[in-house]
Amino acid sequence: MFTGIIETLGVIKNIINSDSNLQITIRSSITQELKIDQSVSHNGICLTVIGLGANSYTVTAIDETIQKTNISSWKIGDIVNLERAMKLGDRLDGHIVQGHVDQVGECANIESVNGSWRFTFRYDENLNNLTIEKGSITVNGVSLTVVNSKTNEFSVAIIPYTFENTTFKNFEVGSLVNLEFDVIGKYVARLHSLKR
């Protein structure tokens, strides 16, 4: 489980196709603290560490992950948000994040608002995901609060710290992002659909 509070950024050093999988090597300041078989969130995607180097580590993405996330668009040199799994007893500063991406969304608008930013994202409403006003959403692994909820889009307000210390500073209109909708909301929606 993750919190959506990004620890640091990583840089993709290498990507290798291995059958239907991708092996991705990332340079990161937390490499020395990682161990084999540890879960790390990469732009909201939970991936397992399979190899360690001096200042980089390697993870594997299977076909299921490749199909449901934006990982196939990653390139060498890209920057990714990183968060290690939560320790039992830690503060939950963000919200409950599983690292299981529900779908890919697209950045529809970026607006500067007196020292902060408002980002709007669109997503496919046919996949039955939803947001609510002041509810939680995860964008590329970042825990955020929804400020404008519509049927197939939502907005979030980004403070300068988040802008500078995550991949938000690299977003453009049209950027594809990984979305994980609130797990509690997903369970409530599922229960509601079963009672119909």
PyMOL CGO cylinders between C-alpha atoms (Angstrom):
from pymol import cmd
from pymol.cgo import CYLINDER

trace = [
    CYLINDER, 0.00, 0.00, 0.00, 1.12, 3.54, -0.79, 0.3, 1, 1, 1, 1, 1, 1,
    CYLINDER, 1.12, 3.54, -0.79, 0.04, 7.01, 0.32, 0.3, 1, 1, 1, 1, 1, 1,
    CYLINDER, 0.04, 7.01, 0.32, 0.47, 9.04, -2.86, 0.3, 1, 1, 1, 1, 1, 1,
    CYLINDER, 0.47, 9.04, -2.86, 3.11, 11.25, -1.22, 0.3, 1, 1, 1, 1, 1, 1,
    CYLINDER, 3.11, 11.25, -1.22, 6.04, 11.21, -3.65, 0.3, 1, 1, 1, 1, 1, 1,
    CYLINDER, 6.04, 11.21, -3.65, 9.43, 10.56, -2.04, 0.3, 1, 1, 1, 1, 1, 1,
    CYLINDER, 9.43, 10.56, -2.04, 11.71, 11.43, -4.92, 0.3, 1, 1, 1, 1, 1, 1,
    CYLINDER, 11.71, 11.43, -4.92, 12.06, 11.42, -8.68, 0.3, 1, 1, 1, 1, 1, 1,
    CYLINDER, 12.06, 11.42, -8.68, 13.85, 8.79, -10.77, 0.3, 1, 1, 1, 1, 1, 1,
    CYLINDER, 13.85, 8.79, -10.77, 15.32, 8.88, -14.27, 0.3, 1, 1, 1, 1, 1, 1,
    CYLINDER, 15.32, 8.88, -14.27, 14.81, 6.00, -16.70, 0.3, 1, 1, 1, 1, 1, 1,
    CYLINDER, 14.81, 6.00, -16.70, 18.25, 4.71, -17.75, 0.3, 1, 1, 1, 1, 1, 1,
    CYLINDER, 18.25, 4.71, -17.75, 17.29, 1.70, -19.85, 0.3, 1, 1, 1, 1, 1, 1,
    CYLINDER, 17.29, 1.70, -19.85, 14.29, -0.19, -21.23, 0.3, 1, 1, 1, 1, 1, 1,
    CYLINDER, 14.29, -0.19, -21.23, 14.59, -3.73, -22.56, 0.3, 1, 1, 1, 1, 1, 1,
    CYLINDER, 14.59, -3.73, -22.56, 11.85, -5.76, -24.24, 0.3, 1, 1, 1, 1, 1, 1,
    CYLINDER, 11.85, -5.76, -24.24, 11.83, -9.28, -22.80, 0.3, 1, 1, 1, 1, 1, 1,
    CYLINDER, 11.83, -9.28, -22.80, 9.16, -11.45, -24.46, 0.3, 1, 1, 1, 1, 1, 1,
    CYLINDER, 9.16, -11.45, -24.46, 5.92, -9.59, -23.63, 0.3, 1, 1, 1, 1, 1, 1,
    CYLINDER, 5.92, -9.59, -23.63, 7.50, -7.82, -20.64, 0.3, 1, 1, 1, 1, 1, 1,
    CYLINDER, 7.50, -7.82, -20.64, 9.54, -4.66, -20.17, 0.3, 1, 1, 1, 1, 1, 1,
    CYLINDER, 9.54, -4.66, -20.17, 12.61, -4.52, -17.94, 0.3, 1, 1, 1, 1, 1, 1,
    CYLINDER, 12.61, -4.52, -17.94, 13.14, -0.92, -16.85, 0.3, 1, 1, 1, 1, 1, 1,
    CYLINDER, 13.14, -0.92, -16.85, 16.24, 0.42, -15.11, 0.3, 1, 1, 1, 1, 1, 1,
    CYLINDER, 16.24, 0.42, -15.11, 15.84, 3.60, -13.04, 0.3, 1, 1, 1, 1, 1, 1,
    CYLINDER, 15.84, 3.60, -13.04, 18.50, 5.86, -11.50, 0.3, 1, 1, 1, 1, 1, 1,
    CYLINDER, 18.50, 5.86, -11.50, 17.36, 7.12, -8.12, 0.3, 1, 1, 1, 1, 1, 1,
    CYLINDER, 17.36, 7.12, -8.12, 18.60, 8.62, -4.87, 0.3, 1, 1, 1, 1, 1, 1,
    CYLINDER, 18.60, 8.62, -4.87, 16.79, 5.85, -2.92, 0.3, 1, 1, 1, 1, 1, 1,
    CYLINDER, 16.79, 5.85, -2.92, 18.52, 2.95, -4.73, 0.3, 1, 1, 1, 1, 1, 1,
    CYLINDER, 18.52, 2.95, -4.73, 20.85, 2.19, -1.78, 0.3, 1, 1, 1, 1, 1, 1,
    CYLINDER, 20.85, 2.19, -1.78, 17.81, 1.76, 0.49, 0.3, 1, 1, 1, 1, 1, 1,
    CYLINDER, 17.81, 1.76, 0.49, 16.02, -0.72, -1.78, 0.3, 1, 1, 1, 1, 1, 1,
    CYLINDER, 16.02, -0.72, -1.78, 16.15, -4.51, -1.74, 0.3, 1, 1, 1, 1, 1, 1,
    CYLINDER, 16.15, -4.51, -1.74, 15.24, -7.24, -4.19, 0.3, 1, 1, 1, 1, 1, 1,
    CYLINDER, 15.24, -7.24, -4.19, 11.49, -8.09, -4.17, 0.3, 1, 1, 1, 1, 1, 1,
    CYLINDER, 11.49, -8.09, -4.17, 10.51, -4.68, -2.76, 0.3, 1, 1, 1, 1, 1, 1,
    CYLINDER, 10.51, -4.68, -2.76, 7.47, -2.85, -4.15, 0.3, 1, 1, 1, 1, 1, 1,
    CYLINDER, 7.47, -2.85, -4.15, 7.97, 0.68, -5.45, 0.3, 1, 1, 1, 1, 1, 1,
    CYLINDER, 7.97, 0.68, -5.45, 5.38, 2.96, -7.06, 0.3, 1, 1, 1, 1, 1, 1,
    CYLINDER, 5.38, 2.96, -7.06, 6.55, 4.42, -10.40, 0.3, 1, 1, 1, 1, 1, 1,
    CYLINDER, 6.55, 4.42, -10.40, 4.14, 7.11, -11.64, 0.3, 1, 1, 1, 1, 1, 1,
    CYLINDER, 4.14, 7.11, -11.64, 1.48, 5.24, -9.68, 0.3, 1, 1, 1, 1, 1, 1,
    CYLINDER, 1.48, 5.24, -9.68, 2.40, 1.76, -10.99, 0.3, 1, 1, 1, 1, 1, 1,
    CYLINDER, 2.40, 1.76, -10.99, 3.44, -0.77, -8.33, 0.3, 1, 1, 1, 1, 1, 1,
    CYLINDER, 3.44, -0.77, -8.33, 6.50, -2.60, -9.69, 0.3, 1, 1, 1, 1, 1, 1,
    CYLINDER, 6.50, -2.60, -9.69, 8.81, -5.10, -7.99, 0.3, 1, 1, 1, 1, 1, 1,
    CYLINDER, 8.81, -5.10, -7.99, 12.57, -4.54, -7.74, 0.3, 1, 1, 1, 1, 1, 1,
    CYLINDER, 12.57, -4.54, -7.74, 14.38, -7.44, -9.49, 0.3, 1, 1, 1, 1, 1, 1,
    CYLINDER, 14.38, -7.44, -9.49, 17.94, -6.07, -9.69, 0.3, 1, 1, 1, 1, 1, 1,
    CYLINDER, 17.94, -6.07, -9.69, 20.16, -3.55, -7.92, 0.3, 1, 1, 1, 1, 1, 1,
    CYLINDER, 20.16, -3.55, -7.92, 23.15, -1.57, -9.17, 0.3, 1, 1, 1, 1, 1, 1,
    CYLINDER, 23.15, -1.57, -9.17, 25.36, 1.13, -7.68, 0.3, 1, 1, 1, 1, 1, 1,
    CYLINDER, 25.36, 1.13, -7.68, 22.90, 3.98, -8.24, 0.3, 1, 1, 1, 1, 1, 1,
    CYLINDER, 22.90, 3.98, -8.24, 20.10, 2.32, -10.20, 0.3, 1, 1, 1, 1, 1, 1,
    CYLINDER, 20.10, 2.32, -10.20, 17.70, -0.59, -9.95, 0.3, 1, 1, 1, 1, 1, 1,
    CYLINDER, 17.70, -0.59, -9.95, 15.61, -2.67, -12.35, 0.3, 1, 1, 1, 1, 1, 1,
    CYLINDER, 15.61, -2.67, -12.35, 11.90, -3.58, -12.32, 0.3, 1, 1, 1, 1, 1, 1,
    CYLINDER, 11.90, -3.58, -12.32, 9.75, -5.70, -14.64, 0.3, 1, 1, 1, 1, 1, 1,
    CYLINDER, 9.75, -5.70, -14.64, 6.40, -4.69, -16.13, 0.3, 1, 1, 1, 1, 1, 1,
    CYLINDER, 6.40, -4.69, -16.13, 4.26, -7.56, -17.42, 0.3, 1, 1, 1, 1, 1, 1,
    CYLINDER, 4.26, -7.56, -17.42, 1.86, -7.34, -20.36, 0.3, 1, 1, 1, 1, 1, 1,
    CYLINDER, 1.86, -7.34, -20.36, -1.17, -6.67, -18.10, 0.3, 1, 1, 1, 1, 1, 1,
    CYLINDER, -1.17, -6.67, -18.10, 0.60, -3.59, -16.70, 0.3, 1, 1, 1, 1, 1, 1,
    CYLINDER, 0.60, -3.59, -16.70, 1.70, -2.45, -20.15, 0.3, 1, 1, 1, 1, 1, 1,
    CYLINDER, 1.70, -2.45, -20.15, -1.87, -2.65, -21.47, 0.3, 1, 1, 1, 1, 1, 1,
    CYLINDER, -1.87, -2.65, -21.47, -3.49, -0.72, -18.57, 0.3, 1, 1, 1, 1, 1, 1,
    CYLINDER, -3.49, -0.72, -18.57, -0.95, 2.07, -17.97, 0.3, 1, 1, 1, 1, 1, 1,
    CYLINDER, -0.95, 2.07, -17.97, 1.08, 4.62, -19.92, 0.3, 1, 1, 1, 1, 1, 1,
    CYLINDER, 1.08, 4.62, -19.92, 4.30, 2.66, -19.35, 0.3, 1, 1, 1, 1, 1, 1,
    CYLINDER, 4.30, 2.66, -19.35, 4.65, 1.74, -23.04, 0.3, 1, 1, 1, 1, 1, 1,
    CYLINDER, 4.65, 1.74, -23.04, 5.20, 5.44, -23.80, 0.3, 1, 1, 1, 1, 1, 1,
    CYLINDER, 5.20, 5.44, -23.80, 8.14, 5.78, -21.36, 0.3, 1, 1, 1, 1, 1, 1,
    CYLINDER, 8.14, 5.78, -21.36, 11.51, 6.64, -22.90, 0.3, 1, 1, 1, 1, 1, 1,
    CYLINDER, 11.51, 6.64, -22.90, 15.12, 6.68, -21.70, 0.3, 1, 1, 1, 1, 1, 1,
    CYLINDER, 15.12, 6.68, -21.70, 15.66, 9.99, -19.90, 0.3, 1, 1, 1, 1, 1, 1,
    CYLINDER, 15.66, 9.99, -19.90, 12.04, 10.33, -18.74, 0.3, 1, 1, 1, 1, 1, 1,
    CYLINDER, 12.04, 10.33, -18.74, 11.48, 11.35, -15.12, 0.3, 1, 1, 1, 1, 1, 1,
    CYLINDER, 11.48, 11.35, -15.12, 9.12, 9.29, -12.93, 0.3, 1, 1, 1, 1, 1, 1,
    CYLINDER, 9.12, 9.29, -12.93, 7.54, 9.83, -9.50, 0.3, 1, 1, 1, 1, 1, 1,
    CYLINDER, 7.54, 9.83, -9.50, 8.78, 7.30, -6.92, 0.3, 1, 1, 1, 1, 1, 1,
    CYLINDER, 8.78, 7.30, -6.92, 7.30, 6.15, -3.62, 0.3, 1, 1, 1, 1, 1, 1,
    CYLINDER, 7.30, 6.15, -3.62, 8.22, 3.13, -1.54, 0.3, 1, 1, 1, 1, 1, 1,
    CYLINDER, 8.22, 3.13, -1.54, 5.46, 1.10, 0.09, 0.3, 1, 1, 1, 1, 1, 1,
    CYLINDER, 5.46, 1.10, 0.09, 4.11, 2.44, 3.36, 0.3, 1, 1, 1, 1, 1, 1,
    CYLINDER, 4.11, 2.44, 3.36, 5.49, 1.06, 6.64, 0.3, 1, 1, 1, 1, 1, 1,
    CYLINDER, 5.49, 1.06, 6.64, 2.93, -0.21, 9.14, 0.3, 1, 1, 1, 1, 1, 1,
    CYLINDER, 2.93, -0.21, 9.14, 2.43, 2.54, 11.72, 0.3, 1, 1, 1, 1, 1, 1,
    CYLINDER, 2.43, 2.54, 11.72, 3.41, 5.42, 9.41, 0.3, 1, 1, 1, 1, 1, 1,
    CYLINDER, 3.41, 5.42, 9.41, 1.17, 8.44, 9.04, 0.3, 1, 1, 1, 1, 1, 1,
    CYLINDER, 1.17, 8.44, 9.04, -1.20, 8.24, 6.09, 0.3, 1, 1, 1, 1, 1, 1,
    CYLINDER, -1.20, 8.24, 6.09, -0.55, 11.76, 4.79, 0.3, 1, 1, 1, 1, 1, 1,
    CYLINDER, -0.55, 11.76, 4.79, -2.21, 11.18, 1.39, 0.3, 1, 1, 1, 1, 1, 1,
    CYLINDER, -2.21, 11.18, 1.39, -4.88, 8.52, 0.99, 0.3, 1, 1, 1, 1, 1, 1,
    CYLINDER, -4.88, 8.52, 0.99, -5.01, 4.74, 0.52, 0.3, 1, 1, 1, 1, 1, 1,
    CYLINDER, -5.01, 4.74, 0.52, -3.25, 4.06, -2.80, 0.3, 1, 1, 1, 1, 1, 1,
    CYLINDER, -3.25, 4.06, -2.80, -2.81, 0.51, -4.11, 0.3, 1, 1, 1, 1, 1, 1,
    CYLINDER, -2.81, 0.51, -4.11, -0.47, 1.16, -7.01, 0.3, 1, 1, 1, 1, 1, 1,
    CYLINDER, -0.47, 1.16, -7.01, -2.98, -0.52, -9.34, 0.3, 1, 1, 1, 1, 1, 1,
    CYLINDER, -2.98, -0.52, -9.34, -3.73, 1.84, -12.20, 0.3, 1, 1, 1, 1, 1, 1,
    CYLINDER, -3.73, 1.84, -12.20, -7.40, 1.85, -13.24, 0.3, 1, 1, 1, 1, 1, 1,
    CYLINDER, -7.40, 1.85, -13.24, -6.96, 3.61, -16.57, 0.3, 1, 1, 1, 1, 1, 1,
    CYLINDER, -6.96, 3.61, -16.57, -4.95, 6.14, -18.52, 0.3, 1, 1, 1, 1, 1, 1,
    CYLINDER, -4.95, 6.14, -18.52, -6.20, 9.72, -18.64, 0.3, 1, 1, 1, 1, 1, 1,
    CYLINDER, -6.20, 9.72, -18.64, -5.20, 12.73, -20.70, 0.3, 1, 1, 1, 1, 1, 1,
    CYLINDER, -5.20, 12.73, -20.70, -4.27, 16.23, -19.57, 0.3, 1, 1, 1, 1, 1, 1,
    CYLINDER, -4.27, 16.23, -19.57, -6.94, 18.49, -21.10, 0.3, 1, 1, 1, 1, 1, 1,
    CYLINDER, -6.94, 18.49, -21.10, -6.00, 21.88, -19.66, 0.3, 1, 1, 1, 1, 1, 1,
    CYLINDER, -6.00, 21.88, -19.66, -3.35, 23.61, -17.54, 0.3, 1, 1, 1, 1, 1, 1,
    CYLINDER, -3.35, 23.61, -17.54, -4.18, 26.94, -15.95, 0.3, 1, 1, 1, 1, 1, 1,
    CYLINDER, -4.18, 26.94, -15.95, -1.92, 29.14, -13.82, 0.3, 1, 1, 1, 1, 1, 1,
    CYLINDER, -1.92, 29.14, -13.82, -3.87, 30.54, -10.85, 0.3, 1, 1, 1, 1, 1, 1,
    CYLINDER, -3.87, 30.54, -10.85, -2.01, 33.16, -8.76, 0.3, 1, 1, 1, 1, 1, 1,
    CYLINDER, -2.01, 33.16, -8.76, 0.95, 31.03, -7.71, 0.3, 1, 1, 1, 1, 1, 1,
    CYLINDER, 0.95, 31.03, -7.71, -0.64, 27.61, -8.11, 0.3, 1, 1, 1, 1, 1, 1,
    CYLINDER, -0.64, 27.61, -8.11, -1.95, 25.58, -11.04, 0.3, 1, 1, 1, 1, 1, 1,
    CYLINDER, -1.95, 25.58, -11.04, -5.21, 23.92, -11.99, 0.3, 1, 1, 1, 1, 1, 1,
    CYLINDER, -5.21, 23.92, -11.99, -4.82, 20.77, -14.10, 0.3, 1, 1, 1, 1, 1, 1,
    CYLINDER, -4.82, 20.77, -14.10, -7.82, 19.19, -15.82, 0.3, 1, 1, 1, 1, 1, 1,
    CYLINDER, -7.82, 19.19, -15.82, -7.80, 15.55, -16.90, 0.3, 1, 1, 1, 1, 1, 1,
    CYLINDER, -7.80, 15.55, -16.90, -10.20, 13.60, -19.13, 0.3, 1, 1, 1, 1, 1, 1,
    CYLINDER, -10.20, 13.60, -19.13, -10.84, 9.88, -18.91, 0.3, 1, 1, 1, 1, 1, 1,
    CYLINDER, -10.84, 9.88, -18.91, -13.01, 7.22, -20.55, 0.3, 1, 1, 1, 1, 1, 1,
    CYLINDER, -13.01, 7.22, -20.55, -16.32, 7.22, -18.66, 0.3, 1, 1, 1, 1, 1, 1,
    CYLINDER, -16.32, 7.22, -18.66, -17.24, 3.82, -20.15, 0.3, 1, 1, 1, 1, 1, 1,
    CYLINDER, -17.24, 3.82, -20.15, -14.84, 2.10, -17.72, 0.3, 1, 1, 1, 1, 1, 1,
    CYLINDER, -14.84, 2.10, -17.72, -17.21, 3.02, -14.84, 0.3, 1, 1, 1, 1, 1, 1,
    CYLINDER, -17.21, 3.02, -14.84, -14.69, 4.97, -12.78, 0.3, 1, 1, 1, 1, 1, 1,
    CYLINDER, -14.69, 4.97, -12.78, -15.83, 8.10, -11.00, 0.3, 1, 1, 1, 1, 1, 1,
    CYLINDER, -15.83, 8.10, -11.00, -14.67, 11.07, -9.01, 0.3, 1, 1, 1, 1, 1, 1,
    CYLINDER, -14.67, 11.07, -9.01, -16.51, 13.19, -6.47, 0.3, 1, 1, 1, 1, 1, 1,
    CYLINDER, -16.51, 13.19, -6.47, -16.01, 16.79, -5.41, 0.3, 1, 1, 1, 1, 1, 1,
    CYLINDER, -16.01, 16.79, -5.41, -13.35, 16.93, -2.65, 0.3, 1, 1, 1, 1, 1, 1,
    CYLINDER, -13.35, 16.93, -2.65, -12.72, 13.19, -3.08, 0.3, 1, 1, 1, 1, 1, 1,
    CYLINDER, -12.72, 13.19, -3.08, -9.30, 11.60, -3.59, 0.3, 1, 1, 1, 1, 1, 1,
    CYLINDER, -9.30, 11.60, -3.59, -7.65, 10.74, -6.91, 0.3, 1, 1, 1, 1, 1, 1,
    CYLINDER, -7.65, 10.74, -6.91, -4.15, 9.55, -7.78, 0.3, 1, 1, 1, 1, 1, 1,
    CYLINDER, -4.15, 9.55, -7.78, -2.48, 11.06, -10.87, 0.3, 1, 1, 1, 1, 1, 1,
    CYLINDER, -2.48, 11.06, -10.87, 0.87, 9.47, -11.77, 0.3, 1, 1, 1, 1, 1, 1,
    CYLINDER, 0.87, 9.47, -11.77, 1.09, 8.26, -8.18, 0.3, 1, 1, 1, 1, 1, 1,
    CYLINDER, 1.09, 8.26, -8.18, 0.38, 11.67, -6.60, 0.3, 1, 1, 1, 1, 1, 1,
    CYLINDER, 0.38, 11.67, -6.60, -2.45, 11.80, -4.03, 0.3, 1, 1, 1, 1, 1, 1,
    CYLINDER, -2.45, 11.80, -4.03, -4.69, 14.75, -4.88, 0.3, 1, 1, 1, 1, 1, 1,
    CYLINDER, -4.69, 14.75, -4.88, -8.08, 16.25, -4.04, 0.3, 1, 1, 1, 1, 1, 1,
    CYLINDER, -8.08, 16.25, -4.04, -10.66, 16.63, -6.79, 0.3, 1, 1, 1, 1, 1, 1,
    CYLINDER, -10.66, 16.63, -6.79, -11.80, 20.27, -7.12, 0.3, 1, 1, 1, 1, 1, 1,
    CYLINDER, -11.80, 20.27, -7.12, -14.13, 19.94, -10.11, 0.3, 1, 1, 1, 1, 1, 1,
    CYLINDER, -14.13, 19.94, -10.11, -15.82, 16.60, -10.78, 0.3, 1, 1, 1, 1, 1, 1,
    CYLINDER, -15.82, 16.60, -10.78, -17.65, 15.88, -14.04, 0.3, 1, 1, 1, 1, 1, 1,
    CYLINDER, -17.65, 15.88, -14.04, -18.79, 12.70, -15.78, 0.3, 1, 1, 1, 1, 1, 1,
    CYLINDER, -18.79, 12.70, -15.78, -15.56, 12.13, -17.69, 0.3, 1, 1, 1, 1, 1, 1,
    CYLINDER, -15.56, 12.13, -17.69, -13.17, 14.74, -16.34, 0.3, 1, 1, 1, 1, 1, 1,
    CYLINDER, -13.17, 14.74, -16.34, -11.91, 16.33, -13.14, 0.3, 1, 1, 1, 1, 1, 1,
    CYLINDER, -11.91, 16.33, -13.14, -9.55, 19.08, -12.05, 0.3, 1, 1, 1, 1, 1, 1,
    CYLINDER, -9.55, 19.08, -12.05, -6.95, 19.26, -9.29, 0.3, 1, 1, 1, 1, 1, 1,
    CYLINDER, -6.95, 19.26, -9.29, -5.16, 22.22, -7.73, 0.3, 1, 1, 1, 1, 1, 1,
    CYLINDER, -5.16, 22.22, -7.73, -1.38, 21.93, -7.57, 0.3, 1, 1, 1, 1, 1, 1,
    CYLINDER, -1.38, 21.93, -7.57, 0.71, 23.89, -5.07, 0.3, 1, 1, 1, 1, 1, 1,
    CYLINDER, 0.71, 23.89, -5.07, 4.24, 25.04, -6.01, 0.3, 1, 1, 1, 1, 1, 1,
    CYLINDER, 4.24, 25.04, -6.01, 5.93, 22.32, -3.90, 0.3, 1, 1, 1, 1, 1, 1,
    CYLINDER, 5.93, 22.32, -3.90, 4.05, 19.53, -5.68, 0.3, 1, 1, 1, 1, 1, 1,
    CYLINDER, 4.05, 19.53, -5.68, 4.64, 21.15, -9.06, 0.3, 1, 1, 1, 1, 1, 1,
    CYLINDER, 4.64, 21.15, -9.06, 8.40, 21.36, -8.53, 0.3, 1, 1, 1, 1, 1, 1,
    CYLINDER, 8.40, 21.36, -8.53, 8.90, 17.97, -6.85, 0.3, 1, 1, 1, 1, 1, 1,
    CYLINDER, 8.90, 17.97, -6.85, 6.81, 15.70, -9.10, 0.3, 1, 1, 1, 1, 1, 1,
    CYLINDER, 6.81, 15.70, -9.10, 6.32, 15.10, -12.81, 0.3, 1, 1, 1, 1, 1, 1,
    CYLINDER, 6.32, 15.10, -12.81, 3.56, 17.75, -12.89, 0.3, 1, 1, 1, 1, 1, 1,
    CYLINDER, 3.56, 17.75, -12.89, 6.15, 20.30, -14.01, 0.3, 1, 1, 1, 1, 1, 1,
    CYLINDER, 6.15, 20.30, -14.01, 6.61, 18.28, -17.22, 0.3, 1, 1, 1, 1, 1, 1,
    CYLINDER, 6.61, 18.28, -17.22, 2.93, 17.88, -18.14, 0.3, 1, 1, 1, 1, 1, 1,
    CYLINDER, 2.93, 17.88, -18.14, 1.55, 19.44, -21.31, 0.3, 1, 1, 1, 1, 1, 1,
    CYLINDER, 1.55, 19.44, -21.31, -1.94, 19.41, -22.77, 0.3, 1, 1, 1, 1, 1, 1,
    CYLINDER, -1.94, 19.41, -22.77, -2.22, 15.93, -24.28, 0.3, 1, 1, 1, 1, 1, 1,
    CYLINDER, -2.22, 15.93, -24.28, 0.14, 14.24, -21.77, 0.3, 1, 1, 1, 1, 1, 1,
    CYLINDER, 0.14, 14.24, -21.77, -1.04, 10.73, -20.83, 0.3, 1, 1, 1, 1, 1, 1,
    CYLINDER, -1.04, 10.73, -20.83, -1.21, 9.98, -17.11, 0.3, 1, 1, 1, 1, 1, 1,
    CYLINDER, -1.21, 9.98, -17.11, -1.92, 6.97, -14.90, 0.3, 1, 1, 1, 1, 1, 1,
    CYLINDER, -1.92, 6.97, -14.90, -5.13, 7.30, -12.88, 0.3, 1, 1, 1, 1, 1, 1,
    CYLINDER, -5.13, 7.30, -12.88, -6.03, 5.32, -9.77, 0.3, 1, 1, 1, 1, 1, 1,
    CYLINDER, -6.03, 5.32, -9.77, -9.49, 6.18, -8.49, 0.3, 1, 1, 1, 1, 1, 1,
    CYLINDER, -9.49, 6.18, -8.49, -10.27, 6.09, -4.77, 0.3, 1, 1, 1, 1, 1, 1,
    CYLINDER, -10.27, 6.09, -4.77, -10.47, 2.45, -3.61, 0.3, 1, 1, 1, 1, 1, 1,
    CYLINDER, -10.47, 2.45, -3.61, -13.26, 3.15, -1.10, 0.3, 1, 1, 1, 1, 1, 1,
    CYLINDER, -13.26, 3.15, -1.10, -15.29, 4.84, -3.82, 0.3, 1, 1, 1, 1, 1, 1,
    CYLINDER, -15.29, 4.84, -3.82, -14.74, 1.85, -6.10, 0.3, 1, 1, 1, 1, 1, 1,
    CYLINDER, -14.74, 1.85, -6.10, -16.07, -0.57, -3.45, 0.3, 1, 1, 1, 1, 1, 1,
    CYLINDER, -16.07, -0.57, -3.45, -19.11, 1.64, -2.78, 0.3, 1, 1, 1, 1, 1, 1,
    CYLINDER, -19.11, 1.64, -2.78, -19.86, 1.89, -6.51, 0.3, 1, 1, 1, 1, 1, 1,
    CYLINDER, -19.86, 1.89, -6.51, -19.51, -1.89, -6.89, 0.3, 1, 1, 1, 1, 1, 1,
    CYLINDER, -19.51, -1.89, -6.89, -21.85, -2.59, -3.96, 0.3, 1, 1, 1, 1, 1, 1,
    CYLINDER, -21.85, -2.59, -3.96, -24.38, -0.12, -5.36, 0.3, 1, 1, 1, 1, 1, 1,
    CYLINDER, -24.38, -0.12, -5.36, -24.30, -1.83, -8.78, 0.3, 1, 1, 1, 1, 1, 1,
    CYLINDER, -24.30, -1.83, -8.78, -24.92, -5.26, -7.15, 0.3, 1, 1, 1, 1, 1, 1,
    CYLINDER, -24.92, -5.26, -7.15, -28.04, -3.98, -5.35, 0.3, 1, 1, 1, 1, 1, 1,
    CYLINDER, -28.04, -3.98, -5.35, -29.77, -2.90, -8.56, 0.3, 1, 1, 1, 1, 1, 1,
]
cmd.load_cgo(trace, "trace")
